[in-house]
Amino acid sequence: MSMDNHRILIVDDDHEIQNSYRAVLAPRDGDNTPSDTQLAKLMGKGISSESSAAPRFELSFAGQGSEGVALVESALEKNEP
């Protein structure tokens, strides 16, 4: 089992801000986002076949703090922090 944790909880009641996080952290294929190659060039790094794929994030959204706390508690109960 992989120990990578790519889950992110975003707590904000503004749907436009939530959409901004979604666009940056979990772009869909075809979205106008920089490619891994473009990002590597910008950062001055080479791309290896092993590191060429950008991480995929599992996003959860909550509109209020109490809703966010409930999502965290549920994730902990499932051992999926």
C-alpha positions as CSV (number, residue, x, y, z in Angstrom):
1,M,0.0,0.0,0.0
2,S,1.4,3.4,-1.0
3,M,2.0,5.9,1.8
4,D,1.4,8.8,-0.4
5,N,-1.4,11.1,0.9
6,H,-2.7,13.5,-1.7
7,R,-5.9,14.4,0.1
8,I,-6.7,18.1,0.7
9,L,-9.5,19.6,2.6
10,I,-10.5,23.1,1.5
11,V,-12.8,25.1,3.9
12,D,-14.3,28.2,2.3
13,D,-17.9,29.3,1.8
14,D,-17.0,31.1,-1.5
15,H,-17.7,28.7,-4.4
16,E,-15.5,30.7,-6.8
17,I,-12.5,30.2,-4.4
18,Q,-13.3,26.5,-4.2
19,N,-13.4,26.4,-8.0
20,S,-10.0,28.1,-8.1
21,Y,-8.5,25.5,-5.8
22,R,-10.1,22.8,-8.0
23,A,-8.7,24.3,-11.2
24,V,-5.1,24.4,-9.8
25,L,-5.0,21.2,-7.7
26,A,-7.2,18.8,-9.7
27,P,-7.3,20.0,-13.3
28,R,-9.3,17.9,-15.7
29,D,-7.8,16.7,-19.0
30,G,-8.1,19.4,-21.5
31,D,-8.0,22.3,-19.0
32,N,-5.7,25.1,-19.9
33,T,-3.0,24.3,-17.3
34,P,0.8,24.2,-17.7
35,S,2.2,20.9,-18.7
36,D,4.7,19.0,-16.5
37,T,7.4,19.8,-19.0
38,Q,6.6,23.5,-18.9
39,L,6.6,23.5,-15.1
40,A,10.0,21.6,-15.0
41,K,11.5,24.2,-17.4
42,L,10.2,27.0,-15.2
43,M,11.7,25.4,-12.1
44,G,15.0,24.6,-13.9
45,K,14.6,20.9,-13.4
46,G,14.8,18.0,-15.8
47,I,11.9,15.5,-16.2
48,S,12.6,11.8,-15.7
49,S,10.1,9.2,-16.7
50,E,9.6,8.4,-13.0
51,S,8.7,11.9,-12.0
52,S,6.9,13.2,-15.1
53,A,3.4,12.7,-13.7
54,A,2.1,15.5,-11.5
55,P,0.5,14.3,-8.3
56,R,-3.3,13.9,-8.4
57,F,-5.1,15.3,-5.4
58,E,-8.3,14.1,-3.9
59,L,-10.1,17.3,-2.9
60,S,-12.8,17.6,-0.2
61,F,-14.7,20.8,0.2
62,A,-16.5,22.3,3.2
63,G,-18.4,25.6,3.4
64,Q,-18.0,26.1,7.1
65,G,-15.5,25.2,9.8
66,S,-17.9,22.8,11.6
67,E,-18.5,20.9,8.3
68,G,-14.7,20.7,7.8
69,V,-14.2,19.3,11.3
70,A,-16.9,16.7,10.6
71,L,-15.1,15.7,7.4
72,V,-11.8,15.4,9.3
73,E,-13.4,13.2,12.0
74,S,-15.0,11.0,9.4
75,A,-11.6,10.6,7.5
76,L,-9.9,9.7,10.8
77,E,-12.5,7.1,11.6
78,K,-11.9,5.5,8.2
79,N,-8.1,5.7,8.7
80,E,-7.9,8.0,5.7
81,P,-6.6,11.3,7.1
